[in-house]
Amino acid sequence: MTESFLFALCVVAIGAFLYYFVKTRFERRVANVRGKRWVKTLRHLGNNMPLEDDSTFELRHGEEFVMNLTGVSLVESRRGPRISKRSTDAFTVALAKGFYYTAAAGKSYSDEPDDVIREIDTGIATFTTHRVVFVGDKQNREWDFAKLLGTSGSTGGLRLMIGVSNRQKMSGIASTSMTSISPGLAFEVTQAAKQDGWEVARSICLHGAKELDAQLEAINANAFISAQRLEIEMEKWREANPREELPIEKEAAAKPLQPAKNAPMSEIKVVGETFYKKSFEALRHELKTEGNSEHIVEVELRNDPDNEYSDSGKAVAVYLRDKQVGHVPEWLAPKVFDQLEPEGGSVTLGARLWLDDVSAKPQTNSVTVILDSRLVLA
């Protein structure tokens, strides 16, 4: 090798190191600034919730204000809606695991690439025990928890996408604010208050602040700590510092679960999908997917009194984009049929569509209808 080549190689190596060093230092600085402010916010929530109502709209009966996030963006997916899991009770014990990791660390739900997300408006997001409401310069948007199908988020929870049964596309809120906690973290605090009450939510916030403090200490102690190493360190911290359950939680855990009498059904699993292979092939093409994916969709339940295979004569077919994909199980169909008949014989509801991999044999596509106030079945 010539001396000039070795010199050039050294220059490239030094340049790469300097770039990595500066980039890493910048990320850590952002993590420190954001993390310290999040700690302050979590402690404020932990010591003061419920906060004084500061919503920009009238709350419903029984609805309670949780918090506002200012300077957020309303965002929407450009492609077909997708969802990875329902998560209305995630992180109620270890709140910090996932959503408030900053800089190099973090875990997320099925994240949408940036190139398929578009910003629609900017404004304020209000979190309540019933819903999330965005009020912007151009438009408003509401995600009602009663119609919640699931959520997905980006690393650190800086973007939160929410799927609800009355909207075909997933939309949500995003924030790059250095002063407010992330939308993902705000959602988890809200869910804790909604499901477990204010006392538990306060305890979770205070413990979350301690965990984030420990994370920042680990980052500051080693400027080049990797995401994997940081996760290991934080797992050790969680094991050594578990959140102590409150008496109210212990009482709830000690009580045997009793099935609610006449509790309404939450969903209907559609049957007969194997008879409609062409419908699912067409849907795979329309949604531009090779399969192995789940989508938030709207389906129409239609009374089908002429179905010759129905013993009751009250069959109910299920259509998605005007394509039949199955029917309501025979044991349940008469109940649904009788409810739909006075309403014109049909109803539109949200659903989860699972499209199997295009090469799978046999195909196991499925549709699950999400019930809400439009169709109540005890």
C-alpha positions in Angstrom: 0.0 0.0 0.0 1.2 3.5 -0.7 1.6 6.1 2.0 -1.0 8.3 0.3 -3.6 5.5 0.5 -2.9 4.8 4.1 -3.2 8.5 4.9 -6.5 8.7 3.1 -7.7 5.6 5.0 -6.8 7.2 8.3 -8.6 10.5 7.4 -11.7 8.5 6.5 -11.6 6.5 9.8 -11.0 9.7 11.8 -13.9 11.4 10.0 -16.2 8.5 10.6 -15.3 8.5 14.3 -15.8 12.2 14.7 -19.2 12.0 13.0 -20.3 9.1 15.3 -19.0 11.0 18.3 -20.8 14.3 17.5 -24.0 12.5 16.5 -24.0 10.4 19.7 -23.3 13.4 21.9 -26.1 15.3 20.2 -28.5 12.4 20.8 -27.5 12.1 24.4 -27.9 15.9 24.9 -31.4 15.7 23.4 -32.1 12.7 25.7 -31.0 14.6 28.7 -33.0 17.7 28.1 -36.1 15.8 27.1 -35.7 13.3 29.9 -35.3 15.8 32.7 -38.4 17.6 31.5 -40.4 14.4 31.3 -39.3 13.5 34.9 -40.6 16.9 36.0 -43.9 16.4 34.3 -44.3 12.8 35.6 -43.7 14.0 39.2 -46.2 16.9 38.7 -48.8 14.4 37.5 -47.9 12.0 40.2 -48.4 14.6 42.9 -51.4 16.5 41.4 -53.7 14.3 39.4 -56.5 14.8 38.7 -55.6 18.2 37.3 -58.0 21.1 36.9 -60.1 20.9 33.8 -58.3 22.7 31.0 -60.1 21.2 28.0 -61.2 23.3 25.1 -64.6 21.5 24.9 -67.4 20.4 27.2 -66.8 17.1 28.9 -69.4 14.4 28.8 -71.2 13.1 31.9 -68.7 11.1 33.9 -65.8 12.1 31.7 -62.7 13.5 33.5 -59.9 15.6 32.2 -56.4 14.1 32.3 -54.0 16.4 30.4 -53.3 18.6 27.4 -50.4 18.3 25.0 -49.7 21.5 23.1 -47.8 22.0 19.8 -48.7 18.5 18.4 -49.5 17.4 14.9 -52.4 15.5 13.5 -51.0 12.8 11.3 -52.6 10.1 9.1 -51.3 7.0 7.3 -51.2 7.3 3.5 -51.7 3.5 3.0 -54.2 0.9 4.1 -54.8 0.9 7.8 -52.7 -1.5 9.9 -52.6 -2.5 13.5 -50.4 -4.8 15.5 -52.2 -5.3 18.8 -54.8 -4.0 21.1 -53.2 -2.3 24.0 -55.7 -0.6 26.3 -53.9 -1.8 29.4 -50.2 -1.8 28.5 -47.5 -0.6 30.9 -49.8 -0.2 33.9 -47.1 -1.7 36.1 -43.8 -0.7 34.4 -44.9 2.4 32.7 -41.4 3.4 31.5 -40.8 0.2 29.6 -41.2 1.3 26.0 -42.8 4.6 25.6 -40.5 7.0 27.4 -37.2 5.7 26.3 -35.2 8.5 24.7 -32.4 8.7 22.2 -30.7 5.3 21.7 -33.2 3.1 23.6 -36.7 2.2 23.0 -39.3 -0.4 22.0 -42.4 0.3 19.9 -45.4 -1.3 18.4 -45.6 -2.0 14.7 -44.2 1.4 13.6 -45.2 3.1 10.4 -42.3 4.3 8.2 -42.0 8.1 8.0 -42.7 8.1 4.3 -46.3 6.8 4.7 -47.3 9.3 7.4 -48.5 12.8 6.4 -49.0 15.7 8.7 -52.5 17.3 8.3 -52.7 20.0 11.0 -51.2 21.3 14.2 -52.9 22.1 17.5 -53.7 20.8 21.0 -54.4 17.2 22.0 -56.6 16.7 25.0 -56.6 13.4 26.9 -59.7 12.4 29.0 -60.9 9.2 30.5 -63.2 8.7 27.6 -61.3 9.9 24.5 -58.4 11.8 22.9 -59.5 15.0 21.1 -57.3 17.0 18.7 -58.3 20.6 18.2 -56.3 22.2 15.3 -56.2 25.3 13.1 -57.9 23.5 10.3 -59.9 20.7 11.8 -60.7 18.6 14.9 -60.4 14.9 15.4 -61.7 12.6 18.1 -60.7 9.0 19.0 -63.4 7.5 21.4 -62.1 4.8 23.7 -65.5 3.0 23.4 -64.6 2.4 19.7 -60.9 1.7 20.3 -59.5 -1.1 18.1 -55.8 -0.6 19.0 -52.8 1.6 18.8 -49.3 1.7 17.3 -46.4 4.0 18.0 -42.9 5.1 17.1 -39.8 4.7 19.3 -40.2 6.7 22.4 -43.9 7.2 21.8 -43.3 10.5 20.0 -45.9 9.4 17.4 -49.1 7.6 18.5 -51.4 6.1 15.9 -54.9 5.2 17.1 -57.4 2.8 15.4 -61.1 3.3 16.1 -64.1 1.4 14.5 -65.7 4.5 13.0 -62.6 5.5 10.9 -61.2 3.4 8.1 -57.7 4.8 8.2 -55.4 5.0 11.3 -54.6 8.5 12.4 -53.0 10.0 15.5 -50.8 12.7 16.9 -47.1 13.3 16.8 -44.8 15.6 18.8 -41.2 16.7 18.7 -41.6 19.0 21.7 -38.8 19.1 24.2 -41.1 20.3 27.0 -44.2 18.0 26.8 -44.2 14.3 27.4 -44.8 12.1 24.4 -48.3 11.3 23.0 -47.6 7.6 23.7 -46.7 8.2 27.3 -49.7 10.5 27.7 -52.0 7.8 26.4 -50.6 5.2 28.9 -51.0 7.6 31.8 -54.6 8.2 30.6 -55.3 4.5 30.4 -54.0 3.9 33.9 -56.3 6.6 35.2 -59.3 5.2 33.2 -58.8 1.6 34.2 -57.3 1.7 37.7 -58.2 5.1 39.1 -56.3 8.2 40.0 -54.4 6.7 43.0 -52.8 4.0 40.9 -52.1 6.4 38.0 -50.3 8.8 40.4 -48.2 5.9 41.8 -47.3 4.8 38.3 -46.2 8.3 37.3 -44.0 8.7 40.4 -42.3 5.4 39.9 -41.9 6.1 36.2 -40.1 9.3 37.1 -37.7 7.4 39.2 -37.0 4.9 36.4 -36.4 7.6 33.9 -34.0 9.3 36.4 -32.1 6.0 36.6 -32.0 5.7 32.8 -30.6 9.2 32.4 -28.0 8.4 35.0 -26.9 5.3 33.0 -26.7 7.4 29.8 -24.6 10.1 31.5 -22.3 7.5 33.0 -21.4 6.1 29.6 -21.7 8.3 26.6 -21.4 5.4 24.2 -23.8 2.9 25.9 -25.7 0.9 23.3 -29.5 0.5 23.2 -29.1 -3.2 24.1 -26.8 -2.5 27.1 -29.1 0.2 28.3 -32.1 -2.1 28.1 -30.1 -4.7 30.2 -29.3 -2.1 32.8 -32.9 -0.9 33.0 -34.1 -4.5 33.4 -31.8 -4.9 36.3 -33.1 -1.7 37.8 -36.7 -2.8 37.5 -36.0 -6.1 39.2 -34.3 -4.3 42.1 -36.8 -1.5 42.3 -40.3 -2.9 41.6 -43.3 -0.5 42.1 -45.0 -1.4 45.3 -48.7 -2.2 44.8 -51.2 -0.1 46.5 -53.8 -1.6 48.9 -56.5 -0.9 46.4 -54.6 -3.0 43.8 -54.0 -5.9 46.2 -57.7 -5.9 47.1 -58.6 -6.0 43.4 -56.1 -8.8 42.7 -57.4 -10.8 45.7 -61.0 -10.8 44.5 -62.0 -13.7 42.2 -63.0 -12.6 38.8 -66.8 -12.9 38.4 -68.3 -12.9 34.9 -70.6 -10.0 34.6 -74.2 -11.0 34.3 -75.7 -10.2 30.9 -72.4 -8.5 29.9 -72.6 -7.4 26.3 -70.5 -9.1 23.7 -67.5 -7.2 22.5 -66.9 -8.9 19.1 -68.2 -11.5 16.7 -65.8 -13.9 14.9 -67.1 -14.3 11.4 -67.3 -17.9 10.1 -67.4 -19.4 6.6 -64.4 -17.4 5.3 -63.0 -20.4 3.3 -66.0 -20.2 0.9 -64.9 -16.7 -0.2 -61.3 -17.1 -1.3 -61.8 -14.8 -4.3 -63.0 -12.0 -2.0 -59.9 -12.3 0.2 -57.7 -12.4 -2.9 -59.3 -9.1 -4.2 -58.9 -7.5 -0.7 -55.2 -8.4 -0.7 -54.8 -6.7 -4.0 -56.8 -3.6 -3.0 -54.9 -3.2 0.3 -51.6 -3.8 -1.5 -50.3 -6.5 0.8 -48.7 -9.9 0.4 -50.6 -10.9 3.5 -49.5 -11.8 7.0 -51.0 -8.5 8.0 -53.9 -7.1 10.0 -56.1 -4.2 8.9 -58.7 -2.0 10.5 -61.7 -2.0 8.2 -65.5 -1.4 8.1 -67.8 -4.3 7.4 -71.6 -4.4 6.7 -73.8 -7.0 8.3 -76.8 -7.7 6.0 -79.8 -9.9 6.8 -79.9 -12.9 4.4 -83.3 -14.5 4.8 -82.9 -16.4 1.5 -79.8 -18.4 2.6 -80.8 -22.0 2.0 -78.2 -23.3 4.4 -79.6 -21.5 7.5 -81.6 -23.7 9.8 -83.3 -20.7 11.4 -84.0 -18.8 8.2 -82.4 -15.8 9.8 -78.9 -15.8 8.3 -76.7 -12.7 8.5 -74.0 -12.2 5.8 -70.9 -10.1 6.3 -69.6 -7.9 3.5 -66.3 -6.0 3.2 -66.0 -3.5 0.4 -69.2 -5.0 -1.2 -67.5 -8.5 -1.1 -69.0 -11.2 1.0 -66.3 -12.6 3.4 -68.5 -14.8 5.6 -71.5 -14.8 7.9 -72.5 -14.5 11.5 -72.4 -17.9 13.3 -75.8 -19.7 13.1 -76.2 -19.8 16.9 -76.0 -16.0 17.0 -77.5 -15.0 13.7 -81.2 -14.9 14.8 -80.4 -12.3 17.5 -78.5 -10.2 15.1 -81.2 -10.6 12.4 -84.0 -9.5 14.7 -82.0 -6.4 15.8 -81.2 -5.4 12.2 -84.7 -6.0 10.7 -86.3 -2.7 12.1 -83.2 -0.8 11.0 -83.5 -1.8 7.3 -81.7 -5.1 7.7 -78.1 -3.9 7.8 -75.5 -2.2 10.0 -72.0 -1.0 9.4 -69.4 -1.7 12.1 -65.6 -1.7 12.5 -63.6 -4.9 12.2 -60.2 -6.4 12.2 -59.3 -8.2 9.0 -56.4 -10.7 9.0 -55.0 -11.6 5.6 -52.9 -14.7 5.6 -49.6 -14.9 3.7 -50.3 -15.2 -0.1 -48.3 -18.4 -0.3 -49.9 -20.1 2.7 -51.8 -23.3 2.1 -54.5 -23.6 3.3 -55.4 -19.9 3.7 -56.5 -18.9 7.2 -58.0 -15.4 6.6 -60.3 -14.1 9.2 -62.6 -11.2 10.1 -63.6 -10.1 13.6 -66.4 -7.6 13.9 -66.1 -5.1 16.8 -69.4 -4.4 18.5 -70.4 -1.0 19.8 -73.6 1.0 20.5 -74.8 0.3 17.0 -75.3 -3.4 17.7 -75.5 -4.5 21.4 -75.7 -8.3 22.1 -76.0 -9.6 25.6 
